[in-house]
Amino acid sequence: MIAHSTPFFPTRTGEDFLAFLRAAGASQGATEHPTPVEQFLAQHPETVAFLHAPKPSPVSFAREKYWGVTALKFVKEGAAETYFRYQVEPVAGVETLDEAALKENPADYLFAELPKRVEAGPVEFKLMAQLAEEGDAIDDATVHWPESRKVVELGTVKVEALVNEAEQAPEQKKIIFDPIPRVEGIEPSADPLLDVRASVYLVSGRERRAA
């Protein structure tokens, strides 16, 4: 399960995301307008909406809500397919910092805070699934489904320990972030980001193993 701290993605396809990154890079130090990124944004209102969406900083990774931005589907023999998106809600509740409090913290405050929190006890999240209804976009991660859609609880995720520093390097070489479900009963949707991300993460994993 791969989730973000925002409920949608800035572009619908991997090609558009690459074009966005390239436009942003080409606009560094640009003095003539419209810059490449301004030209891109003029043609992609969904990316503008993503950039303008609130993104408050949490007090802890354990006090943040996460969303699976790409749709997947539950499948069962003899039953209709049900499309859904994951949501991961902190049992302790969401808590964010205001701008003044954020400035008082070092850049790595989230990583520094987490070990102390886990040492004090398990960090728990509720794993949820927001269910799509007829007409909802199931192949476009830039579209946020209405809050009125049914959300069902699937279970609880507990973080009870962290990988120690000695084990981090070998673990980082092995891990691959695979957005394609590999379990019976869940299949990918037609969202184009799924295949793109799976391919990119596989390349990343191979390069880390070779390093």
One Martini backbone bead per residue (centre of mass of N, CA, C, O) as a GRO file, in nm:
protein
  211
    1MET     BB    1   0.094   0.038   0.025
    2ILE     BB    2   0.042   0.365  -0.115
    3ALA     BB    3   0.079   0.688   0.042
    4HIS     BB    4  -0.040   1.019   0.098
    5SER     BB    5  -0.069   1.361   0.232
    6THR     BB    6  -0.253   1.366  -0.022
    7PRO     BB    7  -0.559   1.308  -0.215
    8PHE     BB    8  -0.376   1.393  -0.469
    9PHE     BB    9  -0.246   1.446  -0.792
   10PRO     BB   10  -0.091   1.664  -1.026
   11THR     BB   11  -0.122   1.421  -1.236
   12ARG     BB   12  -0.237   1.170  -1.453
   13THR     BB   13   0.049   1.123  -1.577
   14GLY     BB   14   0.380   1.052  -1.622
   15GLU     BB   15   0.434   1.248  -1.855
   16ASP     BB   16   0.328   1.501  -1.709
   17PHE     BB   17   0.518   1.489  -1.466
   18LEU     BB   18   0.779   1.517  -1.626
   19ALA     BB   19   0.704   1.788  -1.758
   20PHE     BB   20   0.681   1.942  -1.493
   21LEU     BB   21   0.973   1.902  -1.391
   22ARG     BB   22   1.111   2.026  -1.639
   23ALA     BB   23   0.975   2.304  -1.621
   24ALA     BB   24   1.078   2.375  -1.339
   25GLY     BB   25   1.381   2.353  -1.407
   26ALA     BB   26   1.374   2.562  -1.654
   27SER     BB   27   1.274   2.809  -1.449
   28GLN     BB   28   1.535   2.851  -1.325
   29GLY     BB   29   1.613   3.189  -1.358
   30ALA     BB   30   1.392   3.299  -1.512
   31THR     BB   31   1.282   3.615  -1.691
   32GLU     BB   32   1.082   3.510  -1.888
   33HIS     BB   33   0.741   3.557  -1.999
   34PRO     BB   34   0.651   3.265  -1.992
   35THR     BB   35   0.741   3.011  -1.833
   36PRO     BB   36   0.749   2.681  -1.852
   37VAL     BB   37   0.565   2.641  -1.597
   38GLU     BB   38   0.347   2.844  -1.680
   39GLN     BB   39   0.267   2.694  -1.935
   40PHE     BB   40   0.184   2.432  -1.802
   41LEU     BB   41  -0.032   2.547  -1.601
   42ALA     BB   42  -0.220   2.666  -1.824
   43GLN     BB   43  -0.282   2.346  -1.920
   44HIS     BB   44  -0.304   2.251  -1.587
   45PRO     BB   45  -0.541   2.281  -1.350
   46GLU     BB   46  -0.481   2.029  -1.168
   47THR     BB   47  -0.201   2.135  -1.073
   48VAL     BB   48  -0.296   2.395  -0.945
   49ALA     BB   49  -0.481   2.263  -0.736
   50PHE     BB   50  -0.255   2.111  -0.590
   51LEU     BB   51  -0.074   2.358  -0.512
   52HIS     BB   52  -0.326   2.507  -0.350
   53ALA     BB   53  -0.350   2.299  -0.155
   54PRO     BB   54  -0.351   2.214   0.152
   55LYS     BB   55  -0.023   2.152   0.355
   56PRO     BB   56   0.008   2.069   0.646
   57SER     BB   57   0.213   2.020   0.916
   58PRO     BB   58   0.292   1.777   1.117
   59VAL     BB   59   0.391   1.671   1.436
   60SER     BB   60   0.363   1.375   1.304
   61PHE     BB   61   0.349   1.081   1.141
   62ALA     BB   62   0.123   0.985   1.365
   63ARG     BB   63  -0.060   1.276   1.282
   64GLU     BB   64  -0.133   1.165   0.992
   65LYS     BB   65  -0.293   1.160   0.685
   66TYR     BB   66  -0.360   0.907   0.430
   67TRP     BB   67  -0.350   0.852   0.064
   68GLY     BB   68  -0.474   0.672  -0.201
   69VAL     BB   69  -0.473   0.797  -0.530
   70THR     BB   70  -0.521   0.518  -0.647
   71ALA     BB   71  -0.717   0.294  -0.791
   72LEU     BB   72  -0.885   0.005  -0.690
   73LYS     BB   73  -1.003  -0.349  -0.678
   74PHE     BB   74  -1.255  -0.549  -0.585
   75VAL     BB   75  -1.269  -0.911  -0.613
   76LYS     BB   76  -1.542  -1.152  -0.691
   77GLU     BB   77  -1.691  -1.425  -0.748
   78GLY     BB   78  -2.008  -1.319  -0.859
   79ALA     BB   79  -1.918  -1.016  -0.830
   80ALA     BB   80  -1.888  -0.698  -0.822
   81GLU     BB   81  -1.692  -0.449  -0.880
   82THR     BB   82  -1.485  -0.255  -0.641
   83TYR     BB   83  -1.393   0.064  -0.605
   84PHE     BB   84  -1.089   0.208  -0.450
   85ARG     BB   85  -0.942   0.394  -0.170
   86TYR     BB   86  -0.709   0.456   0.039
   87GLN     BB   87  -0.704   0.508   0.402
   88VAL     BB   88  -0.498   0.665   0.669
   89GLU     BB   89  -0.570   0.674   1.016
   90PRO     BB   90  -0.502   0.817   1.306
   91VAL     BB   91  -0.580   0.731   1.625
   92ALA     BB   92  -0.469   1.009   1.757
   93GLY     BB   93  -0.491   1.200   1.532
   94VAL     BB   94  -0.489   1.506   1.386
   95GLU     BB   95  -0.182   1.715   1.382
   96THR     BB   96  -0.076   2.053   1.346
   97LEU     BB   97   0.125   2.316   1.231
   98ASP     BB   98   0.212   2.621   1.241
   99GLU     BB   99   0.427   2.844   1.113
  100ALA     BB  100   0.572   2.916   1.377
  101ALA     BB  101   0.626   2.623   1.477
  102LEU     BB  102   0.779   2.523   1.227
  103LYS     BB  103   1.028   2.724   1.253
  104GLU     BB  104   1.127   2.584   1.533
  105ASN     BB  105   1.196   2.346   1.354
  106PRO     BB  106   1.367   2.121   1.218
  107ALA     BB  107   1.378   1.960   0.916
  108ASP     BB  108   1.395   1.659   1.088
  109TYR     BB  109   1.162   1.632   1.307
  110LEU     BB  110   1.004   1.374   1.220
  111PHE     BB  111   1.248   1.173   1.248
  112ALA     BB  112   1.317   1.245   1.549
  113GLU     BB  113   1.031   1.180   1.684
  114LEU     BB  114   0.949   0.880   1.622
  115PRO     BB  115   1.125   0.698   1.811
  116LYS     BB  116   1.005   0.807   2.076
  117ARG     BB  117   0.713   0.723   2.021
  118VAL     BB  118   0.759   0.414   1.983
  119GLU     BB  119   0.888   0.362   2.263
  120ALA     BB  120   0.606   0.439   2.413
  121GLY     BB  121   0.446   0.296   2.171
  122PRO     BB  122   0.226   0.210   1.959
  123VAL     BB  123   0.143   0.294   1.628
  124GLU     BB  124  -0.183   0.377   1.505
  125PHE     BB  125  -0.390   0.266   1.225
  126LYS     BB  126  -0.655   0.312   1.007
  127LEU     BB  127  -0.780   0.105   0.758
  128MET     BB  128  -0.922   0.234   0.463
  129ALA     BB  129  -1.217   0.251   0.231
  130GLN     BB  130  -1.304   0.424  -0.051
  131LEU     BB  131  -1.602   0.422  -0.234
  132ALA     BB  132  -1.713   0.406  -0.537
  133GLU     BB  133  -1.921   0.552  -0.775
  134GLU     BB  134  -2.107   0.621  -1.017
  135GLY     BB  135  -1.879   0.822  -1.220
  136ASP     BB  136  -1.621   0.788  -1.094
  137ALA     BB  137  -1.289   0.837  -1.101
  138ILE     BB  138  -1.053   0.551  -1.179
  139ASP     BB  139  -0.815   0.710  -1.388
  140ASP     BB  140  -0.775   0.980  -1.181
  141ALA     BB  141  -0.561   1.131  -0.938
  142THR     BB  142  -0.678   1.440  -0.957
  143VAL     BB  143  -0.942   1.320  -0.840
  144HIS     BB  144  -1.165   1.394  -0.583
  145TRP     BB  145  -1.364   1.238  -0.398
  146PRO     BB  146  -1.630   1.260  -0.231
  147GLU     BB  147  -1.702   1.269   0.112
  148SER     BB  148  -1.979   1.097   0.076
  149ARG     BB  149  -1.833   0.852   0.050
  150LYS     BB  150  -1.790   0.546   0.139
  151VAL     BB  151  -1.637   0.421   0.448
  152VAL     BB  152  -1.427   0.145   0.528
  153GLU     BB  153  -1.306  -0.083   0.757
  154LEU     BB  154  -1.018  -0.312   0.750
  155GLY     BB  155  -0.810  -0.211   0.986
  156THR     BB  156  -0.490  -0.240   1.159
  157VAL     BB  157  -0.195  -0.043   1.198
  158LYS     BB  158   0.128  -0.125   1.341
  159VAL     BB  159   0.394   0.052   1.508
  160GLU     BB  160   0.657  -0.115   1.709
  161ALA     BB  161   0.914  -0.066   1.515
  162LEU     BB  162   1.245   0.013   1.414
  163VAL     BB  163   1.493   0.034   1.211
  164ASN     BB  164   1.805   0.013   1.255
  165GLU     BB  165   2.092   0.158   1.152
  166ALA     BB  166   2.242  -0.108   1.064
  167GLU     BB  167   1.982  -0.199   0.873
  168GLN     BB  168   1.911   0.026   0.667
  169ALA     BB  169   2.093  -0.007   0.420
  170PRO     BB  170   2.004  -0.297   0.330
  171GLU     BB  171   1.700  -0.231   0.318
  172GLN     BB  172   1.719   0.001   0.101
  173LYS     BB  173   1.819  -0.200  -0.124
  174LYS     BB  174   1.551  -0.394  -0.123
  175ILE     BB  175   1.331  -0.204  -0.144
  176ILE     BB  176   0.995  -0.189  -0.299
  177PHE     BB  177   0.761   0.025  -0.450
  178ASP     BB  178   0.446  -0.135  -0.499
  179PRO     BB  179   0.129  -0.048  -0.644
  180ILE     BB  180   0.073  -0.340  -0.710
  181PRO     BB  181  -0.133  -0.578  -0.639
  182ARG     BB  182  -0.046  -0.918  -0.467
  183VAL     BB  183  -0.347  -1.003  -0.398
  184GLU     BB  184  -0.619  -1.164  -0.336
  185GLY     BB  185  -0.898  -0.950  -0.446
  186ILE     BB  186  -0.686  -0.744  -0.580
  187GLU     BB  187  -0.684  -0.486  -0.831
  188PRO     BB  188  -0.613  -0.293  -1.077
  189SER     BB  189  -0.661  -0.025  -1.246
  190ALA     BB  190  -0.653   0.220  -1.521
  191ASP     BB  191  -0.439   0.376  -1.394
  192PRO     BB  192  -0.144   0.504  -1.531
  193LEU     BB  193   0.038   0.528  -1.266
  194LEU     BB  194   0.089   0.235  -1.188
  195ASP     BB  195   0.291   0.142  -1.411
  196VAL     BB  196   0.492   0.370  -1.385
  197ARG     BB  197   0.570   0.330  -1.086
  198ALA     BB  198   0.655   0.037  -1.100
  199SER     BB  199   0.891   0.085  -1.300
  200VAL     BB  200   1.051   0.297  -1.142
  201TYR     BB  201   1.091   0.131  -0.877
  202LEU     BB  202   1.246  -0.100  -1.011
  203VAL     BB  203   1.486   0.064  -1.105
  204SER     BB  204   1.565   0.167  -0.827
  205GLY     BB  205   1.619  -0.111  -0.698
  206ARG     BB  206   1.844  -0.201  -0.891
  207GLU     BB  207   2.039   0.040  -0.833
  208ARG     BB  208   2.068  -0.009  -0.525
  209ARG     BB  209   2.185  -0.297  -0.545
  210ALA     BB  210   2.437  -0.206  -0.729
  211ALA     BB  211   2.571   0.012  -0.521
   0.00000   0.00000   0.00000
